Amino acid sequence: MGGIIAKDRSLIPACDVRTLEGLAKIVKETFDVPGIGGYKLGFSLGLSFGLPAACATIREYSDLPIIYDHQKAATDIPKTGTLFAETCKAAGIDAIILFPQAGPDTEKAWIQAGFDAELGVIVGGEMTHPGYTASSGGWLSDDSIEKIYNIAKGEGVRDFVVPGNKPERIAHYAKLLSDCEPVFYSPGLVAQGGEITQSAKAAGKRWHAIVGRGIYEAPDIHKAALDLSKQLL
């Protein structure tokens, strides 16, 4: 228990909607679901309304952790990590997701900037879509992706994003990072084909399911969140 999310397993709605009213609807209909562990904001609300307004909207209904996913952060020069982290902290963000594809110097600097700003730091390397890794026709070598996770571990990160629609890859990273008692967070579920129960089994004890469209596009958001939460067990 403890860390960014108090629960060992939880459901995190990805609030990739276009309006603050849409965000408010997600939170109002899910904040009392026992399995909800936090909320993830993305660029759509951040760029349209600003992170302070989006955080304030969530705080009208819930005090659960707010995670910001810049989609993708830590792809700039090392120095800008401090500006990013301090901006997120001032807005009311509790944790940030980094995908440090700009090299090890940027990765280390942005992780440290997050810690200095007293933010939770979650690092991802492999994404959910096909054509991302070199082995699947993409640009990033599989070895480089593993280095992202290992460097993050070496910098003190214990929270990692792994692709929820690739349970075999979750199991791979669970083994790779087993010596640091990792906490995993997985997008790619429901709408992208990932099954919560299968991915939860691959991840182990501490795992959080990130679900967007499977929640906010559901006819009954509250019921969808309840049903998905039951699959975490």
C-alpha positions in Angstrom: 0.0 0.0 0.0 1.0 3.6 -0.3 2.9 5.5 -3.0 1.0 7.6 -5.6 -2.1 5.5 -5.4 -3.1 4.2 -1.9 -4.6 1.0 -3.3 -2.6 -1.9 -4.6 -5.0 -2.2 -7.5 -7.3 0.4 -8.9 -9.1 1.8 -11.9 -7.9 5.2 -13.2 -10.3 7.0 -15.6 -8.3 8.7 -18.5 -10.2 11.9 -18.9 -9.4 12.6 -22.5 -12.5 14.6 -23.2 -13.0 18.0 -24.8 -14.8 20.0 -22.1 -14.7 20.7 -18.4 -18.3 19.7 -18.3 -17.3 16.3 -19.7 -14.6 16.0 -17.1 -17.0 16.9 -14.3 -19.4 14.2 -15.5 -16.7 11.5 -15.4 -15.7 12.5 -11.9 -19.2 12.9 -10.5 -20.2 9.5 -11.8 -17.1 7.6 -10.6 -15.7 9.3 -7.5 -17.7 7.0 -5.2 -16.8 3.8 -7.0 -14.6 1.8 -4.5 -12.1 0.7 -7.2 -11.3 4.2 -8.4 -7.7 5.2 -7.5 -7.2 8.5 -9.3 -7.8 10.5 -12.4 -5.5 11.0 -15.5 -5.6 14.3 -17.4 -4.2 14.6 -20.9 -3.3 17.4 -23.3 -6.9 18.0 -24.6 -8.1 19.6 -21.3 -4.6 21.0 -20.5 -4.3 22.9 -23.7 -7.9 24.0 -24.0 -8.5 25.2 -20.5 -5.3 24.9 -18.5 -4.3 22.4 -15.9 -5.3 24.6 -13.0 -8.9 24.7 -14.2 -9.0 21.0 -15.0 -7.6 20.2 -11.5 -10.1 22.5 -9.9 -12.9 20.7 -11.7 -11.8 17.3 -10.3 -11.3 18.8 -6.8 -15.0 19.9 -6.7 -15.8 16.2 -6.3 -12.7 14.2 -5.4 -9.5 14.4 -3.5 -8.0 11.3 -5.3 -4.6 11.8 -7.0 -4.5 13.6 -10.3 -2.0 12.3 -12.8 -0.9 14.4 -15.8 0.0 12.6 -19.0 1.4 15.2 -21.4 1.4 12.6 -24.3 4.5 12.5 -24.3 6.6 14.4 -21.7 10.4 14.3 -21.3 11.1 14.5 -25.1 12.8 17.9 -24.8 16.2 19.1 -23.6 17.1 18.2 -20.0 16.8 21.8 -18.7 13.1 22.2 -19.4 12.2 19.4 -17.0 12.2 21.8 -14.0 9.8 24.2 -15.8 7.5 21.3 -16.7 7.5 19.9 -13.2 7.0 23.2 -11.4 4.1 24.1 -13.8 2.4 20.8 -13.0 2.9 21.2 -9.3 1.5 24.7 -9.2 -1.6 23.6 -11.2 -2.5 21.0 -8.6 -1.1 17.9 -10.3 0.0 15.0 -7.9 2.0 12.9 -10.4 3.4 13.0 -13.9 3.8 10.4 -16.6 7.1 10.6 -18.6 8.0 8.8 -21.8 11.7 9.9 -22.0 12.4 9.2 -25.7 15.0 12.1 -25.9 17.8 10.1 -24.3 19.3 9.3 -20.9 20.3 12.9 -20.0 16.8 14.2 -20.5 15.3 11.2 -18.7 17.5 11.7 -15.6 16.9 15.4 -15.5 13.2 15.2 -15.8 12.8 12.5 -13.3 14.9 14.5 -10.8 12.8 17.6 -11.6 9.7 15.7 -10.8 11.0 14.5 -7.5 12.3 18.0 -6.6 8.8 19.4 -7.2 7.5 16.7 -4.8 5.5 15.0 -7.6 5.0 11.3 -8.1 7.0 10.2 -11.2 5.7 7.4 -13.5 7.9 6.4 -16.4 6.9 4.6 -19.5 8.9 3.1 -22.4 6.7 0.9 -24.5 3.4 2.1 -25.9 0.2 0.2 -26.9 0.0 0.7 -30.6 1.6 -1.4 -33.3 4.6 0.0 -35.2 6.2 1.5 -32.2 9.1 -0.8 -31.4 11.8 -1.7 -34.0 10.7 -5.3 -33.7 7.2 -4.4 -34.8 8.3 -2.0 -37.6 8.8 1.2 -35.5 11.7 3.5 -34.8 12.6 2.7 -31.2 14.9 -0.2 -30.6 13.6 -2.8 -28.1 16.9 -2.5 -26.3 16.5 1.3 -25.9 13.1 0.9 -24.4 14.4 -1.5 -21.8 17.1 1.1 -21.0 14.4 3.7 -20.4 12.9 1.4 -17.7 16.3 0.5 -16.2 17.5 4.1 -16.0 14.3 5.1 -14.3 14.7 2.3 -11.8 18.3 3.5 -11.1 17.0 7.1 -10.5 14.6 5.8 -7.9 11.4 5.5 -9.9 9.1 2.6 -8.8 6.1 3.5 -10.9 6.0 2.4 -14.6 3.6 2.5 -17.5 3.3 -0.8 -19.4 1.0 -1.6 -22.3 -2.3 -3.1 -21.1 -3.1 -4.8 -24.4 0.2 -6.7 -24.4 0.1 -8.9 -21.3 3.2 -10.8 -22.5 5.1 -7.5 -22.4 3.7 -6.7 -19.0 5.1 -10.0 -17.8 8.4 -9.2 -19.4 8.7 -5.8 -17.6 7.5 -7.4 -14.4 10.5 -9.7 -14.6 12.9 -6.9 -15.7 12.0 -4.7 -12.8 11.3 -7.3 -10.2 14.1 -6.3 -7.9 12.5 -2.9 -7.1 9.0 -4.0 -6.3 7.4 -2.0 -9.2 4.0 -0.5 -9.4 2.5 -0.8 -12.9 0.0 1.4 -14.8 -1.6 0.2 -18.0 -3.5 2.0 -20.8 -4.6 0.1 -23.8 -7.5 -1.6 -22.1 -11.1 -2.2 -23.3 -11.2 0.1 -26.4 -7.7 -0.9 -27.5 -8.4 -4.6 -26.9 -6.7 -5.2 -23.6 -8.5 -7.4 -21.0 -8.2 -6.2 -17.4 -8.2 -9.6 -15.8 -5.5 -10.9 -18.1 -3.2 -7.9 -17.7 -3.8 -7.8 -14.0 -2.5 -11.4 -13.7 0.6 -10.5 -15.7 1.4 -7.4 -13.7 1.3 -8.9 -10.3 0.3 -7.4 -7.0 0.4 -3.7 -7.6 -1.2 -2.6 -10.9 -3.6 0.2 -12.0 -5.8 0.0 -15.0 -6.0 3.2 -17.0 -9.3 3.2 -19.0 -10.6 6.1 -21.2 -13.2 5.4 -23.8 -14.4 2.3 -22.0 -15.6 4.6 -19.3 -16.4 8.0 -20.7 -18.1 6.7 -23.9 -20.2 4.2 -21.9 -24.0 4.8 -21.8 -23.8 4.6 -18.0 -20.4 5.8 -16.8 -21.0 4.8 -13.2 -22.0 1.2 -14.1 -19.1 0.9 -16.5 -16.7 1.9 -13.7 -18.2 -0.5 -11.3 -18.1 -3.4 -13.7 -14.5 -2.7 -14.7 -13.5 -2.4 -11.1 -14.8 -5.8 -10.3 -12.3 -7.2 -12.9 -9.3 -6.0 -10.9 -9.6 -8.8 -8.3 
